[in-house]
């Protein structure tokens, strides 16, 4: 299923990048508007793919725009150590994640804005990139 | 209006054939970016495709063992 879904996400990512380079806002606004739906579709809450890691990276707008994105209620579940697979386009982000270890708290200490949705994390960083990782 | 429908159908076909290859992604990206005046329709088509793909169920494996 991921083989069919991920190319669509790559397309979204690519469109956002090209739009940004061309200073077009149409698609970036649409992606920002429907971000929760997109996250839910790419990293579903249930199903076989839930437990697999679908780290996702997108470049959409500015962090300020994205900060309003986490509209779902935050779970009361305590942050736990993550097991995650990081499969990212941007080696810089991979470097950050590798260097900060596997605790979410470490990520927040590095100035990353974080939302925790049901079983996913969305990390926003200063490079206008967010990524979603499944957590246990 | 008709033009929009043609573009939407063409894009839908492109999405059905989409793979993770660079060429495939670039081709679809180019089409979206060149038709920003139809951004709502194209984005809607993409979302529909995502929803459809999510509903897709892998077929159950066929059991071919002679012992069963």
N, CA and C atoms of all chains as a GROMACS GRO file, in nm:
protein
  612
    1UNK      N    1   0.082  -0.120   0.000
    1UNK     CA    2   0.000   0.000   0.000
    1UNK      C    3   0.086   0.126   0.000
    2UNK      N    4   0.196   0.117   0.078
    2UNK     CA    5   0.284   0.233   0.084
    2UNK      C    6   0.342   0.267  -0.052
    3UNK      N    7   0.359   0.161  -0.133
    3UNK     CA    8   0.416   0.184  -0.265
    3UNK      C    9   0.323   0.269  -0.349
    4UNK      N   10   0.195   0.261  -0.320
    4UNK     CA   11   0.099   0.338  -0.397
    4UNK      C   12   0.077   0.476  -0.336
    5UNK      N   13   0.098   0.484  -0.207
    5UNK     CA   14   0.067   0.608  -0.137
    5UNK      C   15   0.184   0.706  -0.137
    6UNK      N   16   0.304   0.652  -0.116
    6UNK     CA   17   0.418   0.741  -0.102
    6UNK      C   18   0.447   0.826  -0.227
    7UNK      N   19   0.433   0.769  -0.349
    7UNK     CA   20   0.456   0.856  -0.465
    7UNK      C   21   0.365   0.979  -0.464
    8UNK      N   22   0.245   0.962  -0.412
    8UNK     CA   23   0.154   1.077  -0.405
    8UNK      C   24   0.206   1.180  -0.307
    9UNK      N   25   0.265   1.130  -0.201
    9UNK     CA   26   0.322   1.226  -0.108
    9UNK      C   27   0.446   1.293  -0.168
   10UNK      N   28   0.526   1.216  -0.237
   10UNK     CA   29   0.643   1.276  -0.302
   10UNK      C   30   0.597   1.387  -0.397
   11UNK      N   31   0.487   1.361  -0.463
   11UNK     CA   32   0.434   1.462  -0.554
   11UNK      C   33   0.394   1.588  -0.477
   12UNK      N   34   0.325   1.570  -0.366
   12UNK     CA   35   0.286   1.685  -0.285
   12UNK      C   36   0.409   1.765  -0.242
   13UNK      N   37   0.508   1.690  -0.197
   13UNK     CA   38   0.632   1.755  -0.153
   13UNK      C   39   0.697   1.831  -0.267
   14UNK      N   40   0.702   1.766  -0.382
   14UNK     CA   41   0.764   1.827  -0.498
   14UNK      C   42   0.690   1.953  -0.542
   15UNK      N   43   0.558   1.944  -0.542
   15UNK     CA   44   0.477   2.060  -0.583
   15UNK      C   45   0.500   2.177  -0.487
   16UNK      N   46   0.506   2.144  -0.358
   16UNK     CA   47   0.529   2.251  -0.259
   16UNK      C   48   0.667   2.315  -0.279
   17UNK      N   49   0.764   2.232  -0.306
   17UNK     CA   50   0.899   2.286  -0.326
   17UNK      C   51   0.906   2.375  -0.450
   18UNK      N   52   0.850   2.327  -0.560
   18UNK     CA   53   0.853   2.405  -0.684
   18UNK      C   54   0.771   2.533  -0.668
   19UNK      N   55   0.655   2.521  -0.603
   19UNK     CA   56   0.571   2.639  -0.580
   19UNK      C   57   0.647   2.743  -0.498
   20UNK      N   58   0.717   2.693  -0.400
   20UNK     CA   59   0.792   2.786  -0.316
   20UNK      C   60   0.901   2.855  -0.396
   21UNK      N   61   0.970   2.778  -0.476
   21UNK     CA   62   1.077   2.835  -0.559
   21UNK      C   63   1.022   2.938  -0.656
   22UNK      N   64   0.900   2.915  -0.704
   22UNK     CA   65   0.841   3.008  -0.801
   22UNK      C   66   0.753   3.113  -0.733
   23UNK      N   67   0.755   3.112  -0.601
   23UNK     CA   68   0.672   3.206  -0.522
   23UNK      C   69   0.524   3.195  -0.555
   24UNK      N   70   0.481   3.074  -0.586
   24UNK     CA   71   0.338   3.051  -0.606
   24UNK      C   72   0.281   3.003  -0.474
   25UNK      N   73   0.163   3.052  -0.440
   25UNK     CA   74   0.110   3.014  -0.309
   25UNK      C   75  -0.009   2.919  -0.316
   26UNK      N   76  -0.063   2.896  -0.435
   26UNK     CA   77  -0.188   2.819  -0.446
   26UNK      C   78  -0.179   2.682  -0.378
   27UNK      N   79  -0.080   2.605  -0.420
   27UNK     CA   80  -0.073   2.467  -0.370
   27UNK      C   81  -0.028   2.464  -0.225
   28UNK      N   82   0.060   2.556  -0.188
   28UNK     CA   83   0.106   2.556  -0.050
   28UNK      C   84  -0.010   2.588   0.044
   29UNK      N   85  -0.095   2.678   0.001
   29UNK     CA   86  -0.212   2.711   0.084
   29UNK      C   87  -0.307   2.592   0.093
   30UNK      N   88  -0.324   2.524  -0.021
   30UNK     CA   89  -0.413   2.407  -0.020
   30UNK      C   90  -0.359   2.297   0.069
   31UNK      N   91  -0.227   2.275   0.060
   31UNK     CA   92  -0.166   2.171   0.143
   31UNK      C   93  -0.179   2.208   0.291
   32UNK      N   94  -0.151   2.334   0.324
   32UNK     CA   95  -0.162   2.377   0.463
   32UNK      C   96  -0.305   2.362   0.512
   33UNK      N   97  -0.401   2.394   0.426
   33UNK     CA   98  -0.543   2.386   0.463
   33UNK      C   99  -0.586   2.242   0.489
   34UNK      N  100  -0.533   2.151   0.409
   34UNK     CA  101  -0.576   2.011   0.419
   34UNK      C  102  -0.471   1.923   0.486
   35UNK      N  103  -0.383   1.985   0.561
   35UNK     CA  104  -0.270   1.909   0.615
   35UNK      C  105  -0.313   1.794   0.706
   36UNK      N  106  -0.413   1.819   0.788
   36UNK     CA  107  -0.459   1.711   0.877
   36UNK      C  108  -0.512   1.592   0.798
   37UNK      N  109  -0.585   1.622   0.693
   37UNK     CA  110  -0.638   1.513   0.608
   37UNK      C  111  -0.523   1.436   0.545
   38UNK      N  112  -0.425   1.512   0.496
   38UNK     CA  113  -0.312   1.449   0.428
   38UNK      C  114  -0.235   1.360   0.524
   39UNK      N  115  -0.213   1.413   0.644
   39UNK     CA  116  -0.141   1.334   0.745
   39UNK      C  117  -0.218   1.205   0.775
   40UNK      N  118  -0.349   1.220   0.792
   40UNK     CA  119  -0.432   1.103   0.821
   40UNK      C  120  -0.430   1.001   0.708
   41UNK      N  121  -0.420   1.049   0.585
   41UNK     CA  122  -0.421   0.958   0.471
   41UNK      C  123  -0.287   0.890   0.451
   42UNK      N  124  -0.182   0.962   0.479
   42UNK     CA  125  -0.049   0.905   0.456
   42UNK      C  126  -0.006   0.818   0.573
   43UNK      N  127  -0.037   0.862   0.691
   43UNK     CA  128  -0.004   0.784   0.811
   43UNK      C  129  -0.134   0.752   0.882
   44UNK      N  130  -0.205   0.650   0.842
   44UNK     CA  131  -0.336   0.623   0.900
   44UNK      C  132  -0.328   0.582   1.047
   45UNK      N  133  -0.436   0.609   1.121
   45UNK     CA  134  -0.440   0.573   1.262
   45UNK      C  135  -0.450   0.423   1.281
   46UNK      N  136  -0.512   0.358   1.184
   46UNK     CA  137  -0.536   0.214   1.199
   46UNK      C  138  -0.491   0.142   1.073
   47UNK      N  139  -0.486   0.011   1.087
   47UNK     CA  140  -0.451  -0.068   0.968
   47UNK      C  141  -0.310  -0.122   0.977
   48UNK      N  142  -0.277  -0.200   0.878
   48UNK     CA  143  -0.148  -0.268   0.877
   48UNK      C  144  -0.032  -0.171   0.878
   49UNK      N  145  -0.052  -0.060   0.814
   49UNK     CA  146   0.061   0.032   0.798
   49UNK      C  147   0.083   0.119   0.920
   50UNK      N  148  -0.009   0.109   1.019
   50UNK     CA  149   0.004   0.197   1.133
   50UNK      C  150   0.136   0.177   1.206
   51UNK      N  151   0.173   0.052   1.222
   51UNK     CA  152   0.292   0.024   1.301
   51UNK      C  153   0.421   0.040   1.222
   52UNK      N  154   0.408   0.053   1.095
   52UNK     CA  155   0.528   0.079   1.017
   52UNK      C  156   0.556   0.228   1.024
   53UNK      N  157   0.677   0.260   1.010
   53UNK     CA  158   0.708   0.402   1.017
   53UNK      C  159   0.690   0.466   0.881
   54UNK      N  160   0.619   0.573   0.880
   54UNK     CA  161   0.605   0.650   0.758
   54UNK      C  162   0.651   0.792   0.784
   55UNK      N  163   0.776   0.807   0.806
   55UNK     CA  164   0.824   0.943   0.825
   55UNK      C  165   0.803   1.020   0.695
   56UNK      N  166   0.759   1.136   0.711
   56UNK     CA  167   0.718   1.211   0.595
   56UNK      C  168   0.774   1.351   0.606
   57UNK      N  169   0.818   1.400   0.498
   57UNK     CA  170   0.872   1.535   0.502
   57UNK      C  171   0.801   1.619   0.398
   58UNK      N  172   0.768   1.737   0.436
   58UNK     CA  173   0.707   1.826   0.338
   58UNK      C  174   0.758   1.966   0.360
   59UNK      N  175   0.762   2.038   0.256
   59UNK     CA  176   0.800   2.177   0.268
   59UNK      C  177   0.678   2.258   0.230
   60UNK      N  178   0.614   2.310   0.326
   60UNK     CA  179   0.493   2.385   0.300
   60UNK      C  180   0.495   2.512   0.382
   61UNK      N  181   0.500   2.620   0.315
   61UNK     CA  182   0.487   2.749   0.381
   61UNK      C  183   0.592   2.772   0.487
   62UNK      N  184   0.557   2.853   0.581
   62UNK     CA  185   0.651   2.887   0.687
   62UNK      C  186   0.609   2.817   0.814
   63UNK      N  187   0.700   2.802   0.909
   63UNK     CA  188   0.662   2.740   1.036
   63UNK      C  189   0.545   2.811   1.101
   64UNK      N  190   0.538   2.942   1.084
   64UNK     CA  191   0.429   3.018   1.145
   64UNK      C  192   0.296   2.970   1.090
   65UNK      N  193   0.291   2.947   0.959
   65UNK     CA  194   0.167   2.897   0.900
   65UNK      C  195   0.135   2.759   0.952
   66UNK      N  196   0.240   2.681   0.969
   66UNK     CA  197   0.217   2.542   1.007
   66UNK      C  198   0.184   2.525   1.154
   67UNK      N  199   0.217   2.623   1.233
   67UNK     CA  200   0.196   2.606   1.376
   67UNK      C  201   0.047   2.592   1.410
   68UNK      N  202  -0.036   2.645   1.324
   68UNK     CA  203  -0.179   2.634   1.350
   68UNK      C  204  -0.239   2.504   1.302
   69UNK      N  205  -0.154   2.413   1.262
   69UNK     CA  206  -0.204   2.294   1.195
   69UNK      C  207  -0.256   2.186   1.289
   70UNK      N  208  -0.196   2.173   1.404
   70UNK     CA  209  -0.234   2.064   1.494
   70UNK      C  210  -0.368   2.087   1.561
   71UNK      N  211  -0.474   2.059   1.489
   71UNK     CA  212  -0.606   2.089   1.542
   71UNK      C  213  -0.666   1.975   1.621
   72UNK      N  214  -0.609   1.858   1.608
   72UNK     CA  215  -0.664   1.747   1.686
   72UNK      C  216  -0.622   1.761   1.832
   73UNK      N  217  -0.704   1.711   1.923
   73UNK     CA  218  -0.666   1.723   2.064
   73UNK      C  219  -0.539   1.644   2.094
   74UNK      N  220  -0.457   1.703   2.176
   74UNK     CA  221  -0.333   1.634   2.212
   74UNK      C  222  -0.365   1.521   2.308
   75UNK      N  223  -0.305   1.406   2.290
   75UNK     CA  224  -0.333   1.294   2.380
   75UNK      C  225  -0.266   1.314   2.514
   76UNK      N  226  -0.320   1.250   2.614
   76UNK     CA  227  -0.263   1.266   2.747
   76UNK      C  228  -0.143   1.172   2.767
   77UNK      N  229  -0.127   1.084   2.672
   77UNK     CA  230  -0.017   0.986   2.681
   77UNK      C  231   0.117   1.057   2.700
   78UNK      N  232   0.192   1.006   2.794
   78UNK     CA  233   0.322   1.067   2.820
   78UNK      C  234   0.417   1.039   2.705
   79UNK      N  235   0.507   1.131   2.687
   79UNK     CA  236   0.606   1.108   2.582
   79UNK      C  237   0.696   0.992   2.621
   80UNK      N  238   0.715   0.907   2.529
   80UNK     CA  239   0.804   0.795   2.555
   80UNK      C  240   0.916   0.796   2.452
   81UNK      N  241   1.011   0.713   2.480
   81UNK     CA  242   1.119   0.702   2.381
   81UNK      C  243   1.060   0.653   2.250
   82UNK      N  244   1.116   0.700   2.146
   82UNK     CA  245   1.064   0.660   2.016
   82UNK      C  246   1.143   0.544   1.959
   83UNK      N  247   1.072   0.466   1.888
   83UNK     CA  248   1.145   0.384   1.792
   83UNK      C  249   1.097   0.434   1.658
   84UNK      N  250   1.184   0.471   1.582
   84UNK     CA  251   1.141   0.528   1.456
   84UNK      C  252   1.237   0.492   1.345
   85UNK      N  253   1.182   0.497   1.232
   85UNK     CA  254   1.264   0.485   1.114
   85UNK      C  255   1.265   0.622   1.052
   86UNK      N  256   1.376   0.665   1.018
   86UNK     CA  257   1.381   0.796   0.957
   86UNK      C  258   1.418   0.778   0.810
   87UNK      N  259   1.331   0.823   0.734
   87UNK     CA  260   1.344   0.799   0.592
   87UNK      C  261   1.308   0.933   0.530
   88UNK      N  262   1.410   1.007   0.512
   88UNK     CA  263   1.389   1.148   0.486
   88UNK      C  264   1.463   1.190   0.361
   89UNK      N  265   1.414   1.290   0.303
   89UNK     CA  266   1.477   1.343   0.184
   89UNK      C  267   1.597   1.432   0.222
   90UNK      N  268   1.582   1.495   0.334
   90UNK     CA  269   1.679   1.598   0.367
   90UNK      C  270   1.784   1.545   0.463
   91UNK      N  271   1.907   1.529   0.416
   91UNK     CA  272   2.010   1.470   0.502
   91UNK      C  273   2.041   1.555   0.624
   92UNK      N  274   2.015   1.684   0.614
   92UNK     CA  275   2.042   1.772   0.726
   92UNK      C  276   1.954   1.735   0.846
   93UNK      N  277   1.829   1.711   0.816
   93UNK     CA  278   1.736   1.673   0.922
   93UNK      C  279   1.774   1.538   0.980
   94UNK      N  280   1.816   1.449   0.892
   94UNK     CA  281   1.859   1.318   0.939
   94UNK      C  282   1.975   1.334   1.037
   95UNK      N  283   2.063   1.426   1.000
   95UNK     CA  284   2.178   1.453   1.086
   95UNK      C  285   2.132   1.502   1.223
   96UNK      N  286   2.036   1.592   1.222
   96UNK     CA  287   1.985   1.644   1.350
   96UNK      C  288   1.928   1.531   1.434
   97UNK      N  289   1.843   1.449   1.370
   97UNK     CA  290   1.779   1.342   1.445
   97UNK      C  291   1.882   1.241   1.497
   98UNK      N  292   1.982   1.215   1.414
   98UNK     CA  293   2.084   1.120   1.457
   98UNK      C  294   2.162   1.175   1.576
   99UNK      N  295   2.185   1.303   1.572
   99UNK     CA  296   2.272   1.360   1.675
   99UNK      C  297   2.198   1.384   1.806
  100UNK      N  298   2.067   1.391   1.801
  100UNK     CA  299   1.997   1.423   1.925
  100UNK      C  300   1.947   1.300   1.998
  101UNK      N  301   1.966   1.186   1.940
  101UNK     CA  302   1.924   1.067   2.011
  101UNK      C  303   1.778   1.036   1.988
  102UNK      N  304   1.725   0.949   2.072
  102UNK     CA  305   1.593   0.896   2.043
  102UNK      C  306   1.485   0.947   2.138
  103UNK      N  307   1.515   1.047   2.213
  103UNK     CA  308   1.412   1.094   2.304
  103UNK      C  309   1.348   1.221   2.251
  104UNK      N  310   1.221   1.223   2.259
  104UNK     CA  311   1.148   1.338   2.206
  104UNK      C  312   1.190   1.465   2.276
  105UNK      N  313   1.212   1.451   2.405
  105UNK     CA  314   1.247   1.570   2.482
  105UNK      C  315   1.374   1.635   2.427
  106UNK      N  316   1.463   1.552   2.377
  106UNK     CA  317   1.585   1.606   2.318
  106UNK      C  318   1.555   1.688   2.194
  107UNK      N  319   1.458   1.641   2.121
  107UNK     CA  320   1.423   1.713   1.999
  107UNK      C  321   1.367   1.850   2.035
  108UNK      N  322   1.283   1.852   2.137
  108UNK     CA  323   1.224   1.982   2.174
  108UNK      C  324   1.332   2.077   2.226
  109UNK      N  325   1.432   2.021   2.291
  109UNK     CA  326   1.539   2.106   2.341
  109UNK      C  327   1.620   2.171   2.230
  110UNK      N  328   1.606   2.116   2.112
  110UNK     CA  329   1.677   2.175   2.000
  110UNK      C  330   1.592   2.278   1.927
  111UNK      N  331   1.492   2.327   1.992
  111UNK     CA  332   1.415   2.436   1.936
  111UNK      C  333   1.313   2.394   1.832
  112UNK      N  334   1.284   2.267   1.830
  112UNK     CA  335   1.187   2.221   1.732
  112UNK      C  336   1.047   2.230   1.792
  113UNK      N  337   0.957   2.280   1.714
  113UNK     CA  338   0.818   2.286   1.759
  113UNK      C  339   0.757   2.149   1.737
  114UNK      N  340   0.684   2.102   1.832
  114UNK     CA  341   0.636   1.965   1.820
  114UNK      C  342   0.487   1.955   1.849
  115UNK      N  343   0.422   1.880   1.769
  115UNK     CA  344   0.284   1.842   1.800
  115UNK      C  345   0.281   1.692   1.812
  116UNK      N  346   0.208   1.644   1.907
  116UNK     CA  347   0.190   1.500   1.912
  116UNK      C  348   0.046   1.471   1.880
  117UNK      N  349   0.026   1.399   1.775
  117UNK     CA  350  -0.109   1.356   1.746
  117UNK      C  351  -0.122   1.214   1.798
  118UNK      N  352  -0.230   1.148   1.767
  118UNK     CA  353  -0.256   1.019   1.831
  118UNK      C  354  -0.133   0.932   1.848
  119UNK      N  355  -0.078   0.890   1.737
  119UNK     CA  356   0.043   0.808   1.750
  119UNK      C  357   0.151   0.861   1.659
  120UNK      N  358   0.142   0.986   1.634
  120UNK     CA  359   0.239   1.042   1.542
  120UNK      C  360   0.298   1.170   1.601
  121UNK      N  361   0.404   1.201   1.553
  121UNK     CA  362   0.466   1.327   1.592
  121UNK      C  363   0.483   1.413   1.469
  122UNK      N  364   0.458   1.536   1.486
  122UNK     CA  365   0.492   1.626   1.377
  122UNK      C  366   0.593   1.724   1.432
  123UNK      N  367   0.703   1.725   1.370
  123UNK     CA  368   0.809   1.813   1.416
  123UNK      C  369   0.828   1.925   1.314
  124UNK      N  370   0.826   2.041   1.362
  124UNK     CA  371   0.849   2.153   1.272
  124UNK      C  372   0.986   2.210   1.304
  125UNK      N  373   1.059   2.236   1.205
  125UNK     CA  374   1.190   2.291   1.235
  125UNK      C  375   1.209   2.424   1.164
  126UNK      N  376   1.318   2.481   1.187
  126UNK     CA  377   1.340   2.616   1.136
  126UNK      C  378   1.363   2.619   0.986
  127UNK      N  379   1.371   2.502   0.925
  127UNK     CA  380   1.394   2.498   0.780
  127UNK      C  381   1.263   2.484   0.703
  128UNK      N  382   1.153   2.513   0.768
  128UNK     CA  383   1.021   2.502   0.704
  128UNK      C  384   0.988   2.357   0.669
  129UNK      N  385   1.046   2.268   0.740
  129UNK     CA  386   1.022   2.129   0.708
  129UNK      C  387   0.954   2.064   0.828
  130UNK      N  388   0.855   1.987   0.803
  130UNK     CA  389   0.803   1.910   0.914
  130UNK      C  390   0.814   1.764   0.878
  131UNK      N  391   0.821   1.686   0.978
  131UNK     CA  392   0.825   1.543   0.949
  131UNK      C  393   0.740   1.469   1.049
  132UNK      N  394   0.694   1.359   1.006
  132UNK     CA  395   0.601   1.283   1.088
  132UNK      C  396   0.661   1.147   1.114
  133UNK      N  397   0.668   1.112   1.238
  133UNK     CA  398   0.723   0.980   1.270
  133UNK      C  399   0.626   0.905   1.358
  134UNK      N  400   0.613   0.782   1.335
  134UNK     CA  401   0.529   0.701   1.424
  134UNK      C  402   0.606   0.674   1.553
  135UNK      N  403   0.534   0.669   1.663
  135UNK     CA  404   0.601   0.636   1.788
  135UNK      C  405   0.533   0.514   1.848
  136UNK      N  406   0.605   0.448   1.934
  136UNK     CA  407   0.545   0.331   2.002
  136UNK      C  408   0.474   0.378   2.127
  137UNK      N  409  -1.468   2.547  -1.886
  137UNK     CA  410  -1.520   2.438  -1.802
  137UNK      C  411  -1.479   2.302  -1.859
  138UNK      N  412  -1.497   2.293  -1.990
  138UNK     CA  413  -1.460   2.169  -2.056
  138UNK      C  414  -1.309   2.146  -2.046
  139UNK      N  415  -1.238   2.258  -2.059
  139UNK     CA  416  -1.094   2.257  -2.049
  139UNK      C  417  -1.050   2.202  -1.913
  140UNK      N  418  -1.118   2.249  -1.810
  140UNK     CA  419  -1.089   2.203  -1.674
  140UNK      C  420  -1.107   2.052  -1.663
  141UNK      N  421  -1.215   2.004  -1.721
  141UNK     CA  422  -1.244   1.861  -1.714
  141UNK      C  423  -1.138   1.779  -1.787
  142UNK      N  424  -1.094   1.830  -1.900
  142UNK     CA  425  -0.989   1.760  -1.978
  142UNK      C  426  -0.861   1.753  -1.895
  143UNK      N  427  -0.825   1.866  -1.836
  143UNK     CA  428  -0.702   1.871  -1.756
  143UNK      C  429  -0.714   1.778  -1.636
  144UNK      N  430  -0.830   1.781  -1.573
  144UNK     CA  431  -0.851   1.697  -1.455
  144UNK      C  432  -0.839   1.548  -1.490
  145UNK      N  433  -0.899   1.511  -1.602
  145UNK     CA  434  -0.893   1.370  -1.643
  145UNK      C  435  -0.750   1.328  -1.679
  146UNK      N  436  -0.681   1.419  -1.745
  146UNK     CA  437  -0.542   1.390  -1.782
  146UNK      C  438  -0.456   1.373  -1.656
  147UNK      N  439  -0.483   1.459  -1.560
  147UNK     CA  440  -0.406   1.454  -1.435
  147UNK      C  441  -0.440   1.326  -1.357
  148UNK      N  442  -0.568   1.290  -1.357
  148UNK     CA  443  -0.609   1.167  -1.288
  148UNK      C  444  -0.538   1.046  -1.348
  149UNK      N  445  -0.526   1.046  -1.479
  149UNK     CA  446  -0.455   0.936  -1.547
  149UNK      C  447  -0.308   0.934  -1.506
  150UNK      N  448  -0.252   1.054  -1.499
  150UNK     CA  449  -0.111   1.067  -1.459
  150UNK      C  450  -0.091   1.012  -1.317
  151UNK      N  451  -0.186   1.040  -1.230
  151UNK     CA  452  -0.177   0.993  -1.092
  151UNK      C  453  -0.188   0.840  -1.084
  152UNK      N  454  -0.270   0.784  -1.170
  152UNK     CA  455  -0.284   0.638  -1.170
  152UNK      C  456  -0.152   0.571  -1.210
  153UNK      N  457  -0.078   0.641  -1.295
  153UNK     CA  458   0.048   0.583  -1.344
  153UNK      C  459   0.169   0.631  -1.262
  154UNK      N  460   0.141   0.708  -1.159
  154UNK     CA  461   0.252   0.768  -1.082
  154UNK      C  462   0.336   0.663  -1.010
  155UNK      N  463   0.466   0.679  -1.021
  155UNK     CA  464   0.558   0.594  -0.944
  155UNK      C  465   0.652   0.685  -0.866
  156UNK      N  466   0.741   0.626  -0.789
  156UNK     CA  467   0.835   0.707  -0.711
  156UNK      C  468   0.952   0.757  -0.793
  157UNK      N  469   0.954   0.724  -0.920
  157UNK     CA  470   1.069   0.767  -1.001
  157UNK      C  471   1.070   0.919  -1.019
  158UNK      N  472   1.190   0.969  -1.036
  158UNK     CA  473   1.207   1.114  -1.047
  158UNK      C  474   1.130   1.169  -1.167
  159UNK      N  475   1.138   1.098  -1.278
  159UNK     CA  476   1.069   1.144  -1.400
  159UNK      C  477   0.919   1.153  -1.379
  160UNK      N  478   0.866   1.050  -1.318
  160UNK     CA  479   0.722   1.045  -1.296
  160UNK      C  480   0.676   1.160  -1.205
  161UNK      N  481   0.749   1.181  -1.098
  161UNK     CA  482   0.713   1.287  -1.003
  161UNK      C  483   0.728   1.424  -1.071
  162UNK      N  484   0.835   1.439  -1.147
  162UNK     CA  485   0.859   1.568  -1.214
  162UNK      C  486   0.750   1.599  -1.316
  163UNK      N  487   0.708   1.495  -1.387
  163UNK     CA  488   0.604   1.513  -1.488
  163UNK      C  489   0.473   1.560  -1.423
  164UNK      N  490   0.437   1.494  -1.315
  164UNK     CA  491   0.312   1.531  -1.247
  164UNK      C  492   0.325   1.669  -1.182
  165UNK      N  493   0.442   1.697  -1.127
  165UNK     CA  494   0.466   1.828  -1.065
  165UNK      C  495   0.451   1.938  -1.169
  166UNK      N  496   0.513   1.913  -1.285
  166UNK     CA  497   0.509   2.013  -1.392
  166UNK      C  498   0.365   2.043  -1.432
  167UNK      N  499   0.289   1.938  -1.442
  167UNK     CA  500   0.150   1.959  -1.482
  167UNK      C  501   0.074   2.042  -1.377
  168UNK      N  502   0.096   2.010  -1.251
  168UNK     CA  503   0.027   2.086  -1.146
  168UNK      C  504   0.071   2.232  -1.146
  169UNK      N  505   0.200   2.253  -1.155
  169UNK     CA  506   0.252   2.389  -1.144
  169UNK      C  507   0.214   2.474  -1.266
  170UNK      N  508   0.203   2.408  -1.381
  170UNK     CA  509   0.166   2.482  -1.502
  170UNK      C  510   0.017   2.517  -1.506
  171UNK      N  511  -0.059   2.451  -1.423
  171UNK     CA  512  -0.204   2.477  -1.424
  171UNK      C  513  -0.251   2.527  -1.287
  172UNK      N  514  -0.185   2.628  -1.240
  172UNK     CA  515  -0.224   2.681  -1.108
  172UNK      C  516  -0.364   2.741  -1.110
  173UNK      N  517  -0.410   2.781  -1.230
  173UNK     CA  518  -0.546   2.834  -1.239
  173UNK      C  519  -0.650   2.722  -1.214
  174UNK      N  520  -0.607   2.598  -1.222
  174UNK     CA  521  -0.695   2.486  -1.191
  174UNK      C  522  -0.648   2.415  -1.065
  175UNK      N  523  -0.582   2.488  -0.978
  175UNK     CA  524  -0.520   2.425  -0.861
  175UNK      C  525  -0.621   2.350  -0.774
  176UNK      N  526  -0.737   2.409  -0.755
  176UNK     CA  527  -0.838   2.344  -0.669
  176UNK      C  528  -0.877   2.208  -0.725
  177UNK      N  529  -0.901   2.205  -0.856
  177UNK     CA  530  -0.945   2.079  -0.919
  177UNK      C  531  -0.833   1.974  -0.914
  178UNK      N  532  -0.712   2.018  -0.946
  178UNK     CA  533  -0.602   1.922  -0.948
  178UNK      C  534  -0.571   1.872  -0.806
  179UNK      N  535  -0.574   1.962  -0.711
  179UNK     CA  536  -0.548   1.921  -0.573
  179UNK      C  537  -0.659   1.826  -0.525
  180UNK      N  538  -0.782   1.858  -0.562
  180UNK     CA  539  -0.895   1.772  -0.526
  180UNK      C  540  -0.878   1.632  -0.585
  181UNK      N  541  -0.831   1.627  -0.708
  181UNK     CA  542  -0.808   1.498  -0.774
  181UNK      C  543  -0.700   1.419  -0.700
  182UNK      N  544  -0.598   1.489  -0.658
  182UNK     CA  545  -0.489   1.425  -0.584
  182UNK      C  546  -0.540   1.370  -0.450
  183UNK      N  547  -0.620   1.447  -0.382
  183UNK     CA  548  -0.676   1.401  -0.254
  183UNK      C  549  -0.767   1.280  -0.274
  184UNK      N  550  -0.846   1.283  -0.380
  184UNK     CA  551  -0.932   1.169  -0.411
  184UNK      C  552  -0.849   1.043  -0.433
  185UNK      N  553  -0.741   1.061  -0.504
  185UNK     CA  554  -0.652   0.948  -0.534
  185UNK      C  555  -0.591   0.893  -0.405
  186UNK      N  556  -0.549   0.984  -0.317
  186UNK     CA  557  -0.493   0.941  -0.189
  186UNK      C  558  -0.595   0.858  -0.110
  187UNK      N  559  -0.720   0.907  -0.109
  187UNK     CA  560  -0.824   0.836  -0.036
  187UNK      C  561  -0.850   0.699  -0.098
  188UNK      N  562  -0.850   0.694  -0.230
  188UNK     CA  563  -0.874   0.569  -0.299
  188UNK      C  564  -0.763   0.468  -0.270
  189UNK      N  565  -0.641   0.517  -0.273
  189UNK     CA  566  -0.526   0.430  -0.249
  189UNK      C  567  -0.529   0.375  -0.106
  190UNK      N  568  -0.573   0.457  -0.014
  190UNK     CA  569  -0.579   0.414   0.126
  190UNK      C  570  -0.680   0.301   0.144
  191UNK      N  571  -0.787   0.306   0.067
  191UNK     CA  572  -0.891   0.202   0.079
  191UNK      C  573  -0.849   0.072   0.013
  192UNK      N  574  -0.746   0.078  -0.069
  192UNK     CA  575  -0.704  -0.042  -0.142
  192UNK      C  576  -0.657  -0.150  -0.045
  193UNK      N  577  -0.708  -0.265  -0.060
  193UNK     CA  578  -0.668  -0.377   0.025
  193UNK      C  579  -0.583  -0.473  -0.057
  194UNK      N  580  -0.473  -0.515   0.002
  194UNK     CA  581  -0.391  -0.614  -0.066
  194UNK      C  582  -0.468  -0.745  -0.075
  195UNK      N  583  -0.465  -0.814  -0.188
  195UNK     CA  584  -0.534  -0.941  -0.196
  195UNK      C  585  -0.469  -1.045  -0.105
  196UNK      N  586  -0.551  -1.132  -0.050
  196UNK     CA  587  -0.499  -1.236   0.039
  196UNK      C  588  -0.406  -1.327  -0.040
  197UNK      N  589  -0.297  -1.372   0.022
  197UNK     CA  590  -0.205  -1.461  -0.050
  197UNK      C  591  -0.271  -1.594  -0.080
  198UNK      N  592  -0.239  -1.648  -0.196
  198UNK     CA  593  -0.298  -1.777  -0.233
  198UNK      C  594  -0.218  -1.889  -0.168
  199UNK      N  595  -0.287  -1.979  -0.108
  199UNK     CA  596  -0.218  -2.091  -0.044
  199UNK      C  597  -0.204  -2.203  -0.146
  200UNK      N  598  -0.082  -2.236  -0.174
  200UNK     CA  599  -0.060  -2.334  -0.281
  200UNK      C  600   0.004  -2.464  -0.229
  201UNK      N  601   0.017  -2.472  -0.096
  201UNK     CA  602   0.083  -2.590  -0.043
  201UNK      C  603   0.002  -2.717  -0.071
  202UNK      N  604   0.067  -2.823  -0.114
  202UNK     CA  605  -0.007  -2.948  -0.141
  202UNK      C  606  -0.053  -3.016  -0.013
  203UNK      N  607  -0.002  -2.969   0.104
  203UNK     CA  608  -0.039  -3.034   0.231
  203UNK      C  609  -0.166  -2.975   0.290
  204UNK      N  610  -0.219  -2.874   0.225
  204UNK     CA  611  -0.339  -2.810   0.280
  204UNK      C  612  -0.461  -2.844   0.196
   0.00000   0.00000   0.00000
